């Protein structure tokens, strides 16, 4: 198994270099036009068709024999949006049909959808709500900390909503609510018995005070109530986070922000735990590109293994367009180190890396070559799990304004 921390350092450095060096080059080559937003109702059907090589479709642990295979992917989808002066409404669907060449017992159909609303009732107040639901054939496709990779069907729902209000010219208040739900199948996978699923409710309150045009300081408080399993009798526990925050604009296109404080965990039948919590992020935005690198540490629910983790993670994304906006290179990486809170608990170190190189023949047709890598070092049954997938796909998307 590769050393995950070293991988993260190398890839994050590459992402940072591409973002800082590549974005200005693109800005010079681009036409200089801002993305156009079509008002009114717009329907955008999408279809992608591709071929992928999968070197571990079984998600077998290290040392266990595993066949590789070629699969055909068909991904239908569509988005329906309304854009008004003060309101945006959107809904969409994504499907994924996967058919293996020889391992036809692993053919599957995943799907997901979303509903989103953004509204600005006044100049100082803005509201948002978004709900995402998905059904996935494997757990390595689900972005949840502390989840062991296995070929287990997963159903999830994430609901987020909140408001932002400018109380004065320099003082801003925000409030948010989030609900997360996870449920797993129980096939004949040795790691499946540890997958409990559950749900969590989280409320966050925060404030920001602008000291000057570049510096903002403030604080956040959040409380989360999580439940393991799917019944009323299952165990509940509470996570509370309190932190001070600051953000600073290093340049018109570069912002750094972060926070530090404490995280408190209350488990049933156990002594409460208190530990440090922090987060930091660097964002570089140009007219046409965006780079983001962030790191954080705090307690999180452990729906996969039960209990809770002291979770550390590093996330990085970058997009580098070139050839006058006809070609692009995307990259992202997510590294998570989930340390069990209870003695004898099961820990996980996970790495997910995604890269895409694409070219647009027409505004509605593009060709992409991609690589998806998932790597996990765990103490659960199965041990190390590595999976590499690469392939090519054609993607079509054609917005149509509805009158």
C-alpha positions in Angstrom: 0.0 0.0 0.0 1.3 3.4 -0.9 2.1 5.8 1.9 -0.9 8.1 1.8 0.6 11.1 3.5 3.4 11.3 1.0 1.0 10.9 -1.9 -1.1 13.7 -0.6 1.9 16.0 -0.2 3.0 15.3 -3.8 -0.4 15.6 -5.4 -1.4 18.6 -3.5 1.9 20.3 -4.5 1.2 19.5 -8.1 -2.4 20.7 -7.8 -1.2 24.0 -6.3 1.5 24.4 -9.0 -1.0 23.8 -11.8 -3.6 26.1 -10.3 -1.2 29.0 -9.7 0.7 28.6 -13.0 -2.0 27.4 -15.3 -4.9 29.7 -14.4 -3.2 33.0 -15.6 -2.1 31.4 -18.8 -5.7 30.4 -19.5 -6.9 33.9 -18.6 -4.7 35.3 -21.3 -5.8 32.8 -23.9 -9.5 33.0 -23.2 -11.9 35.3 -25.0 -12.5 37.3 -21.9 -16.2 36.6 -21.8 -17.9 35.8 -18.5 -20.1 32.7 -18.4 -23.5 33.5 -19.7 -26.5 32.7 -17.6 -29.7 32.2 -19.5 -32.8 33.6 -17.6 -36.0 31.6 -17.4 -36.5 27.9 -17.6 -33.7 25.8 -19.1 -33.7 22.0 -19.7 -30.3 20.3 -20.2 -30.3 16.6 -21.2 -27.0 14.8 -20.8 -25.7 11.4 -21.9 -22.2 9.9 -21.6 -21.0 6.7 -23.2 -17.6 5.2 -22.3 -15.3 2.3 -21.7 -13.4 1.7 -18.5 -10.7 -0.7 -17.3 -11.3 -1.7 -13.7 -8.4 -3.6 -12.0 -10.3 -4.5 -8.8 -14.1 -4.7 -9.5 -14.5 -7.0 -6.4 -12.8 -4.5 -4.1 -10.8 -7.3 -2.7 -8.2 -6.6 0.0 -4.5 -6.7 -0.5 -3.0 -10.1 -1.1 -6.3 -11.6 -2.3 -6.5 -12.6 -6.0 -8.8 -10.4 -7.9 -9.7 -10.3 -11.6 -9.7 -7.2 -13.7 -12.3 -6.4 -16.4 -13.5 -4.0 -19.0 -16.9 -2.4 -18.5 -19.2 -0.2 -20.6 -20.7 2.9 -19.0 -23.8 4.7 -20.0 -24.8 7.7 -17.9 -28.1 9.4 -18.8 -29.2 12.5 -17.0 -30.9 15.9 -17.1 -31.2 19.2 -15.4 -34.2 21.6 -15.2 -33.4 25.1 -13.9 -35.1 28.4 -13.5 -33.1 31.6 -13.1 -34.9 34.8 -12.1 -33.8 38.1 -10.8 -33.7 37.0 -7.1 -34.4 33.3 -7.4 -32.8 30.1 -8.7 -34.6 26.8 -8.8 -33.0 23.6 -10.0 -33.5 19.9 -10.1 -31.6 17.1 -11.8 -31.1 13.4 -12.2 -28.0 11.2 -12.9 -28.0 7.5 -13.8 -25.1 5.1 -14.3 -25.5 1.8 -16.1 -22.4 -0.4 -15.9 -22.0 -3.7 -17.8 -18.9 -5.8 -17.3 -17.5 -7.8 -20.2 -16.9 -11.1 -18.2 -18.0 -10.4 -14.6 -21.7 -9.9 -15.6 -22.8 -10.7 -12.0 -21.4 -7.3 -11.1 -23.5 -5.4 -13.6 -25.2 -2.6 -11.8 -27.3 0.6 -12.0 -26.6 3.6 -9.8 -28.6 6.7 -9.7 -28.9 10.0 -8.0 -30.8 13.3 -8.0 -31.0 16.7 -6.4 -33.3 19.6 -5.8 -32.0 23.1 -5.1 -33.4 26.6 -4.3 -31.6 29.9 -3.8 -33.5 33.0 -3.1 -32.6 36.6 -2.1 -35.8 38.1 -0.5 -33.9 41.4 0.2 -30.6 43.0 -0.5 -29.2 41.9 2.9 -30.7 38.4 3.2 -30.1 35.2 1.1 -31.5 31.7 1.6 -30.6 28.3 0.2 -31.7 24.7 0.4 -30.4 21.7 -1.5 -31.2 18.0 -1.2 -29.1 15.2 -2.8 -30.1 11.5 -2.9 -28.1 8.7 -4.4 -28.0 4.9 -4.7 -24.5 3.5 -5.3 -23.4 -0.2 -5.9 -20.2 0.3 -3.9 -19.0 2.3 -0.8 -15.9 3.6 -2.5 -18.1 5.9 -4.6 -19.6 7.6 -1.4 -17.7 10.6 0.1 -18.1 9.8 3.8 -15.3 9.8 6.3 -14.5 6.4 7.9 -16.3 4.3 5.4 -14.6 1.0 4.5 -14.4 0.3 0.8 -16.5 -2.8 -0.1 -18.9 -3.9 -2.9 -22.0 -3.1 -0.8 -25.0 -1.3 -2.1 -25.3 2.2 -0.4 -28.3 4.6 -0.2 -27.7 8.1 1.0 -29.4 11.4 1.4 -27.9 14.8 2.2 -30.1 17.9 3.0 -28.6 21.3 3.6 -30.3 24.6 4.1 -29.5 28.0 5.6 -29.5 31.7 5.5 -27.0 34.6 5.4 -28.0 38.0 6.7 -25.9 41.2 6.7 -26.9 42.9 10.0 -24.7 45.9 9.2 -22.3 47.0 6.5 -19.5 45.0 8.2 -21.3 42.4 10.3 -22.7 39.2 8.8 -24.7 36.4 10.5 -25.3 32.9 9.1 -27.3 29.8 10.2 -27.4 26.4 8.6 -29.1 23.0 9.1 -27.8 19.7 7.6 -29.3 16.2 7.7 -27.4 13.1 6.6 -28.8 9.6 6.2 -27.0 6.4 5.2 -28.2 2.8 4.7 -26.3 -0.3 3.4 -27.2 -3.6 1.8 -26.1 -6.9 3.5 -24.6 -9.1 0.7 -22.0 -11.8 1.4 -19.2 -9.4 1.9 -17.0 -10.0 5.0 -16.9 -6.3 5.8 -20.6 -5.8 5.5 -21.5 -6.7 9.1 -19.7 -3.6 10.4 -21.6 -1.3 8.1 -24.3 0.1 10.4 -25.6 3.2 8.6 -27.5 5.9 10.5 -28.5 9.5 10.4 -27.3 12.8 11.8 -28.8 16.3 12.3 -26.4 19.3 12.5 -27.1 23.0 13.3 -24.4 25.6 12.7 -24.5 29.3 13.8 -21.8 31.8 12.9 -20.9 35.4 12.6 -18.3 37.4 10.6 -17.0 41.0 11.2 -15.1 42.8 8.5 -12.2 44.6 10.0 -11.2 46.1 6.7 -11.6 45.4 3.0 -9.3 42.3 3.3 -9.7 40.9 6.8 -12.7 39.3 8.4 -12.9 37.6 11.8 -15.6 35.7 13.6 -16.7 32.5 15.1 -18.8 29.4 14.6 -20.7 27.0 16.9 -22.2 23.7 15.7 -24.0 20.9 17.4 -24.7 17.5 15.8 -26.9 14.6 17.0 -26.0 11.3 15.3 -27.8 8.0 15.5 -26.1 4.7 14.6 -28.3 2.1 12.8 -31.9 2.5 11.5 -34.1 2.0 14.5 -35.3 4.3 17.3 -33.6 2.1 19.9 -30.2 2.6 18.4 -27.5 4.6 20.3 -27.3 8.4 20.0 -24.3 10.7 20.5 -23.5 14.4 20.4 -20.7 16.3 18.8 -20.2 20.0 19.5 -17.6 22.3 17.8 -16.7 25.8 18.8 -14.0 27.8 16.9 -12.8 31.2 16.1 -12.4 32.0 12.4 -10.5 34.5 10.2 -10.2 35.1 6.4 -7.8 37.3 4.6 -7.6 38.3 1.0 -4.0 38.0 0.0 -4.7 39.3 -3.5 -7.8 40.1 -5.5 -7.9 36.4 -6.7 -6.4 34.7 -3.6 -8.1 34.1 -0.3 -6.9 32.2 2.8 -9.2 31.3 5.6 -9.3 29.1 8.6 -10.5 28.4 12.1 -9.3 26.8 15.4 -11.1 25.7 18.5 -12.3 22.6 20.4 -14.5 19.6 19.5 -16.5 17.8 22.2 -17.9 14.3 21.9 -20.5 12.6 24.2 -20.9 8.9 23.7 -23.5 6.7 25.5 -21.9 4.9 28.4 -18.5 6.5 27.9 -16.6 9.4 29.3 -16.9 12.6 27.1 -14.0 13.3 24.9 -12.6 16.7 24.0 -10.0 17.4 21.3 -8.7 20.1 19.1 -10.5 21.2 15.9 -9.1 23.2 13.1 -9.6 23.9 9.4 -7.7 25.9 6.8 -8.3 26.7 3.2 -6.6 28.4 0.3 -8.7 29.5 -2.7 -7.5 31.0 -5.9 -10.2 32.3 -8.2 -9.8 34.0 -11.6 -12.4 35.0 -14.1 -12.3 31.5 -15.6 -10.7 29.1 -13.1 -10.7 28.0 -9.5 -8.2 26.3 -7.2 -9.0 25.1 -3.8 -6.9 23.4 -1.1 -8.3 22.7 2.4 -7.4 20.7 5.5 -9.5 20.0 8.7 -9.5 18.0 11.9 -12.6 17.3 14.1 -14.8 14.5 15.5 -17.2 13.0 12.9 -19.9 10.3 13.0 -18.7 6.7 12.1 -21.7 5.4 10.2 -19.6 2.6 8.7 -17.9 1.3 11.7 -19.9 2.6 14.7 -19.0 5.2 17.3 -17.0 8.2 16.1 -13.7 9.2 14.6 -11.1 11.9 15.2 -11.0 12.7 11.5 -8.3 14.5 9.6 -8.6 15.2 5.9 -7.0 17.1 3.1 -9.0 18.1 0.0 -7.7 19.8 -3.2 -9.3 20.6 -6.6 -8.1 22.4 -9.6 -9.3 23.1 -13.2 -6.9 24.3 -15.9 -8.6 25.2 -19.2 -6.5 25.8 -22.3 -6.6 26.0 -26.1 -9.0 29.0 -25.9 -11.5 27.2 -23.7 -11.8 24.1 -25.9 -9.7 21.8 -23.7 -9.3 21.3 -20.0 -7.6 19.3 -17.3 -9.4 18.7 -14.0 -7.8 17.2 -10.9 -9.0 16.4 -7.3 -7.7 14.5 -4.3 -9.3 13.6 -1.0 -7.2 12.1 1.8 -8.8 11.1 5.1 -7.2 9.6 8.3 -10.0 8.4 10.6 -8.7 7.5 14.0 -11.1 5.6 16.3 -12.1 7.3 19.5 -12.6 4.1 21.5 -9.8 1.8 22.4 -9.8 -1.2 20.0 -11.8 0.6 17.4 -11.2 0.2 13.7 -9.2 3.0 11.9 -9.1 3.9 8.2 -6.8 5.8 6.0 -8.3 6.6 2.6 -7.2 8.3 -0.6 -9.4 9.1 -3.6 -7.7 10.7 -6.7 -9.6 11.8 -9.8 -8.2 13.3 -13.0 -9.8 14.2 -16.3 -8.5 15.5 -19.6 -11.1 16.7 -22.0 -11.6 18.4 -25.3 -14.8 20.0 -26.7 -15.5 19.4 -30.3 -18.7 21.4 -30.1 -20.4 23.2 -27.2 -22.6 20.1 -26.8 -20.0 17.4 -27.4 -16.8 16.6 -25.7 -14.3 13.7 -25.3 -12.8 12.9 -22.0 -10.0 10.6 -20.8 -10.1 9.9 -17.1 -8.5 8.1 -14.2 -10.1 7.3 -10.8 -8.0 5.8 -8.0 -9.2 4.7 -4.6 -6.8 3.4 -2.0 -7.5 2.4 1.6 -5.5 1.1 4.5 -7.7 -0.3 7.3 -7.8 -2.7 10.2 -11.2 -4.1 9.1 -11.6 -7.5 7.4 -10.0 -7.1 4.0 -7.1 -4.9 5.0 -5.7 -2.8 2.2 -8.0 -2.1 -0.7 -6.7 -0.5 -3.9 -8.8 0.2 -7.1 -7.7 1.8 -10.3 -10.1 2.7 -13.1 -9.2 4.5 -16.3 -11.0 5.0 -19.6 -12.5 7.3 -22.2 -16.0 8.6 -22.7 -18.1 10.9 -24.9 -20.3 13.4 -23.2 -23.2 15.3 -24.7 -25.1 18.2 -23.0 -27.4 20.6 -24.9 -29.2 23.3 -22.9 -32.7 24.1 -24.3 -34.6 27.2 -23.2 -38.3 26.5 -22.5 -40.7 29.2 -23.4 
